[in-house]
Amino acid sequence: MNSPVPLSTTSTRWDARLWGVLLTVSIVVGLDALDVSMVGVALPAIQADLGLSTNALQWVVSGYVLGYGGLLLLGGRTADLLGRRRVFLVAVSVFALASLLGGLVDDGVLLIASRFIKGLAAAFTAPAALSIVTTTFQEGPARNRAIGIFAVFGASGYSAGLVFSGLLTEVGWRWTFLLPAPIALIALFAAWKLIPSYPAEGGRGYDIPGAVTGVAGSLLLVFGVVEAPEIGWAAPRTLVTFAVALALLATFVIIEKRSSHPLLRLGILRAGPLARANLGGALFFGAYIGFQFVVMLYLQRVLGWSALQTALGFLPAALIVAFGSPRIEPLIDRVGTPRTIFAGVVAHVVAYALFLRIDEHSSYAGTVLPSMILLGIGFTLAFSSLNIQATSGIADAEQGLAGGLLNTSLQVGGAIGLAVVTAVLTSNGGREASPAALLAGLTPALSVVTGIAVLGLLVAAGGLVARRRVEVPAVEPQLAAVAD
């Protein structure tokens, strides 16, 4: 049962067990993504039932983001050090229990606590799952195809969460918390049966000071970003939070440089493709999360759509991702990740720019749908490619770390993108009740979203330049040989 799964060959024909491992970890990552967005539509019902203040209600969402984004790096390295299977099984168990708790509690503090615990569990499952995929399938076409399928669940989870949230809230908000529990338990049983006991790194010490300063700094950084739009970016509490977070992270870097067994081997950041994947991923996801927030406000408060209609408005993008991601591997193999990432970011830049045309009477087919189609195309091209680029050429012993770094970049990028867009929206009257006033705030917020995406496009263009520099020296000796 726990014998190692043999690495696949370059062939993409896999046996039932390999498929089982891939689908099991993919489903769990889909649940992680689902939980980020699934409670969004249910928030008004939660507030009315539990009597939460607006600030407390924000933490029903932010508590998950705090646990997820703040502990991903530790989660990834823990998977490498203690064993991917062990960490995955424990984290999925905690996720299932926290889902059950969140659906049963009648106290706001306990609800927020359950969300933080779920985020914490997801911070361990996500990098462990990605490293299981990258160490089970050999680098090349087989791994690219596996990551393409894996990315379907992750990318679709964000849009599917909105749809499920709209459907389940009609029945009762508690179902948005309870639904993941049985799915997680089924995945837990499948993982126990199918996932092998990957060897942990033996004979190593543990970087306790690095873990403490790294986790504390990451948590404070995410906490500050989440709270800043509510209390003000220049508020003393915000400035102190950021100052302490940066001091802790600086201390973490110093510790990692001197540690004989670092939590984060800083040399891994010198890998150009990995660094570009992390920076590009942060900008890509930051723009998308900010855009998703703007679209939800526009459809519900300007056009007067219901929660369910709003959720279904995102469905075309989710369907394109679900259909396209498993089929993207041949294209990635042929043209390489830098080109597919660049094309995906271009699609998103155009999608955001087109949405700037919105007014109080825009039609879905003429204004919203084109952006949704481009959004799905962009995710299909870029999301799988970012995962492949971030883990290619990384030793098996550090695959969990690489996965943790990428997911940290995505989550922190998303939190910062949303915070910046919220601040711009608020400063431009976006909290006013009238559709006209809200629309006046949405336009500059969309401009900021587009600007973030353009920065991501510059990072992606840097990848094209780096690829060209690698290709030219390889071609020149061949041309010289032909000339001779």
Buried (B, 14 or more C-beta within 10 A) or exposed (E): EEEEBEBBEEEBEBEEBBEBBBBBBBBBBBBBBBBBBBBBBBBEBBBEBBEBEEEBBBBBBBBBBBBBBBBBBBBBBBBBBBBBBBBBBBBBBBBBBBBBBBBEBEEBEBBBBBBBBBBBBBBBBBBBBBBBBBBBBBBBBBBBBBBBBBBBBBBBBBBBBBBBBBBBBBEEBBBBBBBBBEBBBEBBEBBBEBBBEBEBBEEEEEBEBBBBBBBBBBBBBBBBBBBBBBBBBEEEEBBEBBEBBBEBBEBBBEBBEEBEEBBBBEEBEEBEBBBBBBBBBBBBBBBBBBBBBBBBBBBBBBBEBEBBBBBBBBBBBBBBBBEBBBEBBEBBEEBBBBBBBBBBBBBBBBBBBBBBEBEEEBEBEEBBBBBBBBBBBBBBBBBBBBBBBBBBEBEEBBBBBBBBBBBBBBBBBBBBBBBBBBBBBBBBBBEBEEBEBBBBBBBBBBBBBBBBBBBBBEBBBBBBEBBEEEEEEEEEEEEEEEEE
